[in-house]
Amino acid sequence: MSRTPLLAALAAASLLVAGAALAASGLLAHSFRPLAGKTPVNLEQAYGGQVLLVVNTASKCGFTPQFEALEALHAKYKGKGFAVLGFPSGDFREQEFTDEKEIQQFCTLTYGVKFPMFEKVHVVGESATPFYKALAAASGEAPKWNFHKYLIGRDGRLVASWGSRTKPDDKAIVDAIEQAMKAPRPATP
């Protein structure tokens, strides 16, 4: 191979690696207010290096009892570098309260939710937040209903995605979480 095609191939490979690294770090490069809070939280700074189960939630849905299993997962694994992140949304038949304080009270009082819940967002269509657009692009699927689950690995890349009917304590989800937690935490620069 002559020097010019070799350099071109090396440059192309370098761009692919750089693009993959940017895509990995870009998935969490978003900030959201905590539910009923004021100061935005940068997801990369707060949760980078952890295994995350991201879920679009709704308080008035047939899948709302999944809050219990989500909280149980969060409580079981939070000390091992895992967190459930909840994003309330009214995108599906407006099954979420309008007022964030009402959402917060409902989740806390009815289901004992202690995992991080963030501001009410749009998760589908043109009005979806850039975070949910990135999750949909990475997985090839946007949420079709409330309680869609995305698993993000320690490296900030999407590991898997499950629809609403798959319960948070389903063996496939638990196995995927446990496998993702085996990966070493990325070194901080």
C-alpha positions in Angstrom: 0.0 0.0 0.0 1.4 3.4 -0.9 1.9 6.1 1.7 -1.1 8.3 0.5 -3.8 5.7 0.7 -2.4 4.5 4.0 -2.5 8.0 5.4 -6.1 8.4 4.1 -7.1 5.1 5.7 -5.5 6.2 9.0 -7.2 9.6 8.9 -10.6 7.9 8.2 -10.1 5.5 11.1 -9.2 8.4 13.3 -12.3 10.3 12.4 -14.5 7.2 13.1 -12.9 6.7 16.6 -13.3 10.5 17.3 -17.0 10.4 16.1 -17.7 7.3 18.3 -16.2 9.0 21.3 -18.2 12.2 20.7 -21.4 10.1 20.2 -20.8 8.3 23.5 -20.2 11.4 25.5 -22.9 13.3 23.6 -25.7 11.1 24.8 -25.5 12.5 28.4 -24.5 16.0 27.3 -27.9 17.5 28.4 -29.1 19.3 31.4 -32.6 19.1 33.1 -34.1 20.6 36.2 -35.0 18.2 39.0 -38.7 17.7 39.2 -40.2 20.9 40.7 -36.7 22.2 41.1 -34.9 25.3 39.7 -31.3 24.5 39.1 -30.5 22.3 36.0 -28.5 19.2 36.5 -25.9 18.2 33.8 -26.4 14.5 33.2 -22.8 13.9 32.2 -21.4 15.6 35.3 -23.9 14.1 37.7 -24.2 10.5 36.3 -21.3 10.0 33.8 -19.6 6.7 34.5 -22.7 5.1 36.0 -25.1 2.6 34.5 -28.4 4.4 33.9 -32.0 3.2 33.3 -33.8 6.1 31.7 -37.6 5.9 31.8 -40.4 8.2 30.5 -43.0 8.1 33.3 -46.6 9.1 33.7 -48.7 9.2 36.8 -52.1 8.2 35.3 -51.2 5.2 33.2 -51.9 1.5 33.4 -48.1 1.0 33.6 -47.7 3.5 36.6 -47.3 0.6 39.1 -43.9 0.0 37.5 -42.7 2.9 39.7 -42.4 0.2 42.5 -40.0 -2.0 40.6 -38.1 1.0 39.3 -37.6 2.2 42.9 -36.6 -1.3 44.0 -33.9 -1.5 41.2 -32.6 1.9 42.1 -32.4 1.0 45.8 -30.7 -2.4 45.2 -28.0 -1.1 42.8 -27.5 2.6 43.6 -24.4 1.9 45.7 -22.8 0.1 42.8 -22.8 2.9 40.3 -26.4 2.6 39.0 -29.3 5.0 38.9 -32.8 5.1 37.5 -33.6 8.5 35.9 -37.3 9.3 35.5 -38.6 11.8 32.9 -42.4 12.5 33.3 -44.2 13.1 30.1 -47.7 13.8 29.0 -47.1 12.8 25.4 -49.4 9.8 25.5 -53.0 10.8 26.1 -51.9 13.4 28.5 -51.5 10.8 31.3 -49.3 13.1 33.4 -50.2 15.9 35.7 -49.5 19.4 34.4 -48.0 20.7 37.6 -44.6 19.3 38.5 -45.2 19.6 42.3 -48.3 17.4 41.8 -46.2 14.8 39.9 -43.6 14.9 42.7 -46.2 14.4 45.4 -47.9 11.6 43.6 -44.6 9.7 42.9 -43.3 10.2 46.5 -46.5 9.6 48.4 -48.0 6.8 46.3 -44.9 4.8 45.2 -42.1 6.0 47.6 -40.0 7.2 44.6 -36.6 8.3 45.7 -34.7 7.9 42.4 -34.0 11.1 40.5 -37.0 12.5 38.7 -36.6 15.4 36.3 -38.7 18.1 34.7 -41.7 17.1 32.6 -40.5 16.7 29.0 -41.6 15.6 25.5 -40.2 12.3 24.5 -41.6 11.8 20.9 -42.0 13.8 17.7 -40.6 17.1 16.7 -41.0 18.5 20.2 -39.0 15.7 21.9 -36.0 16.9 23.9 -32.6 16.5 22.2 -31.9 13.8 24.9 -34.8 11.7 23.8 -34.1 12.3 20.2 -30.6 11.0 20.8 -31.9 7.9 22.7 -34.3 7.2 19.8 -31.6 7.6 17.2 -29.2 5.3 19.2 -31.8 2.6 19.7 -33.7 2.9 16.5 -36.9 3.4 18.4 -38.7 6.2 20.2 -41.0 5.4 23.1 -44.4 4.1 21.8 -46.0 4.7 25.2 -45.2 5.6 28.9 -42.5 3.6 30.8 -40.2 2.9 27.8 -36.8 2.0 29.2 -33.3 2.8 27.9 -30.2 1.3 29.5 -27.0 3.4 29.2 -23.7 1.8 30.1 -20.8 3.3 32.0 -19.2 4.5 28.8 -22.3 6.6 28.0 -23.4 4.4 25.2 -26.9 2.9 24.8 -26.8 -0.8 25.8 -30.5 -1.8 25.3 -34.0 -0.6 25.1 -37.3 -2.1 26.2 -40.9 -1.2 25.6 -43.6 -0.4 28.2 -44.8 -3.9 28.6 -41.4 -5.2 29.8 -41.4 -4.7 33.6 -38.4 -3.1 35.2 -37.7 -6.3 37.2 -37.9 -8.5 34.1 -34.9 -10.9 34.0 -33.7 -9.5 30.7 -33.4 -6.0 32.2 -31.9 -7.1 35.5 -29.3 -9.3 33.6 -28.4 -6.4 31.3 -28.0 -4.0 34.3 -25.8 -6.5 36.1 -23.7 -7.1 33.0 -23.3 -3.4 32.3 -22.2 -2.8 35.9 -19.3 -5.3 35.4 -17.7 -2.8 33.0 -15.0 -0.7 34.7 -15.8 2.9 35.3 -14.2 5.1 32.7 -11.1 7.0 33.8 -11.7 10.7 34.4 -9.4 13.1 32.5 
